[in-house]
Amino acid sequence: MYIPTLEDMLAARGRIEPHIHRTPVLTSRMLNELTGAELFFKCESFQKAGAFKARGASNAVFGLSDAQAAKGVATHSSGNHGTCLSYAAGRRGIPCTVVMPRTAPQAKKDAVRGYGGRVVECEPSTSSREAVFAEVVAESGAEFVHPYNDPRVIAGQATCSAELIEQVADLDAVIAPIGGGGMVSGTCLTLSNLAPAIQIYAAEPLNADDAARSFRAGHIIADDAPDTVADGLKVPLKELTWHFVHNHVTDILTATEEEIVDAMKLIWKRMKIVMEPSSAVPLATIIKNPEVFAGKRVGVIITGGNVDLDKLPWNT
């Protein structure tokens, strides 16, 4: 198992610069007063393809040799990684196939196709996803770019927190959502090397809390098909992301479905940021655990904005 290094992050930063946005950091006095902390929202919802995963996908795609790239790329994804891989593949002019749960938001399926990707549907479980994907790769010979358990992807995601600590000085903590752990691992990679005093927190839905249970047990515990409004956080940790979580994360905090939706609505109303439910989980956990963050300067990574506007969670 190759563990990506700071040098990999720095190389990724140069490689992906032409293909991504340096996303803004926004603040809210109202949310600072509500939480008792100074919150700095790193808005990856404004990223290319609408999510932070454009970073890791671009690093993987543009790091391929011409011979590898000629066969295209493939992945399995609940949405954002597939969308972002299709975006990056389109920029390089190569094919991309994405295996997606049939229950994935229609907006995310449409986004994959909109960037030129091919969608192959599977049942909404990790086991079905991996079985269907194996068939796709056997058929095409495409390069597998895992959504998160891939050193190239983690090195790309690590560029987000590198930007954040340049944009905001003297952070005490950074918090990001956790599903498979790609963004959290990238955050660990960068901060453990460049700003080791900053505490790293992960935020997870209580209905899909396998990372939190893994963290407390000291080994990976995987749920096959958890049910949560935060559709981007349903996947389990893998060996590579577990390495970073186990060694560098301070704590993993959870929020209920109602708390997640309330936090999402709050950011929409107060900050006018279109964000998906997965992105609201960090704020939900900050509001729920004020004693952890009170008086601290906290970077909050808003991971994506690819929400189905016809199925907002407070309208269902």
C-alpha positions, 0 to 999 in steps of 0.5 A, spaced: 500 500 500 503 506 497 501 512 502 501 519 499 506 524 501 507 531 501 511 531 495 505 528 492 500 533 494 505 538 491 506 535 485 498 534 484 497 542 486 501 543 480 498 538 475 491 540 477 492 548 477 489 549 470 483 544 471 480 547 478 478 553 481 482 556 488 475 556 491 473 562 496 473 562 504 466 565 506 464 567 513 458 568 517 457 573 523 450 570 525 453 562 525 459 565 529 455 567 534 450 561 534 456 556 535 461 561 539 467 559 534 470 563 528 468 559 522 471 559 515 467 555 510 472 553 504 467 553 499 468 547 494 461 547 492 463 552 487 469 548 485 469 545 478 463 540 477 460 542 483 465 538 488 472 537 491 472 531 488 474 535 481 481 535 485 483 528 486 479 526 479 484 531 475 490 529 479 489 521 477 487 523 470 492 528 468 497 523 471 496 517 466 501 516 461 498 516 454 498 509 453 493 508 460 489 514 458 487 511 451 483 506 454 479 511 459 478 511 466 472 508 470 469 508 477 464 507 482 460 513 485 454 515 488 455 521 484 460 527 485 466 522 484 463 520 478 461 527 475 468 529 477 472 524 473 467 525 467 469 532 468 477 531 468 476 525 463 472 530 458 478 535 459 483 530 457 479 527 451 478 520 454 472 515 455 469 515 462 464 510 465 461 510 472 457 505 476 452 508 480 446 506 485 440 506 481 437 510 487 443 516 486 440 523 485 438 524 478 441 530 478 448 527 479 446 521 474 445 527 469 451 531 471 456 525 469 452 524 462 453 532 461 460 531 462 460 525 457 461 520 462 457 513 461 452 511 467 452 503 468 447 502 474 447 497 480 443 496 486 444 501 492 449 497 496 457 496 496 457 489 494 453 490 488 457 496 486 463 492 486 460 486 483 458 490 477 464 495 476 468 488 476 464 487 469 465 494 467 473 494 467 474 486 465 470 489 459 473 495 457 480 495 460 479 502 463 484 505 468 480 504 475 480 511 479 477 509 486 473 514 489 477 515 495 482 509 496 487 511 491 493 515 493 493 519 486 486 521 489 488 523 496 494 527 494 489 531 489 484 532 495 490 534 500 490 541 495 484 543 498 487 544 505 493 547 503 489 552 500 485 553 506 491 554 510 494 560 506 487 563 506 486 563 513 491 564 518 492 561 525 486 555 525 485 551 531 481 546 527 479 543 521 472 539 520 470 535 514 465 530 512 467 523 512 464 517 508 470 513 505 475 518 507 478 521 501 477 529 503 479 527 511 485 523 508 487 529 504 486 534 510 490 529 514 496 529 509 497 536 508 496 538 515 500 533 519 506 536 514 505 543 514 500 545 520 501 539 525 498 543 531 491 544 527 486 539 530 482 535 524 475 533 526 471 528 521 463 529 521 458 523 519 451 522 519 449 518 525 445 513 520 451 512 517 456 512 523 461 506 521 467 511 521 465 513 528 465 506 530 471 504 526 475 510 530 472 508 537 474 500 535 481 501 532 479 497 526 475 498 520 467 497 521 463 497 514 456 498 513 453 495 506 447 500 505 446 505 510 440 510 509 441 517 510 439 524 507 447 525 506 448 520 500 455 522 499 457 519 505 454 512 505 461 508 503 465 505 508 473 507 510 478 502 506 485 501 508 488 507 505 483 512 508 483 508 515 491 509 515 490 517 515 484 517 520 487 512 525 493 516 525 491 523 525 484 525 526 482 528 533 475 525 533 469 523 529 462 527 531 455 525 528 449 528 527 442 526 526 438 526 519 434 532 522 440 536 525 443 535 518 437 538 514 437 543 519 444 545 518 443 545 511 437 549 511 441 554 515 447 555 510 442 556 505 438 561 508 444 565 512 449 564 507 446 563 500 450 557 499 447 552 495 450 545 498 448 538 498 446 534 505 453 531 506 456 538 506 452 540 512 454 535 516 460 539 519 456 545 521 451 540 524 456 537 529 459 544 531 452 546 533 451 539 536 458 540 540 459 547 542 464 545 547 469 542 542 469 548 538 467 554 542 473 560 542 476 556 536 478 558 529 475 553 525 476 551 518 469 548 515 470 544 508 463 545 504 465 539 500 459 539 494 453 543 491 450 538 487 443 537 490 437 535 486 433 542 486 427 538 485 428 533 491 430 538 497 430 534 504 425 539 507 420 538 502 420 531 502 
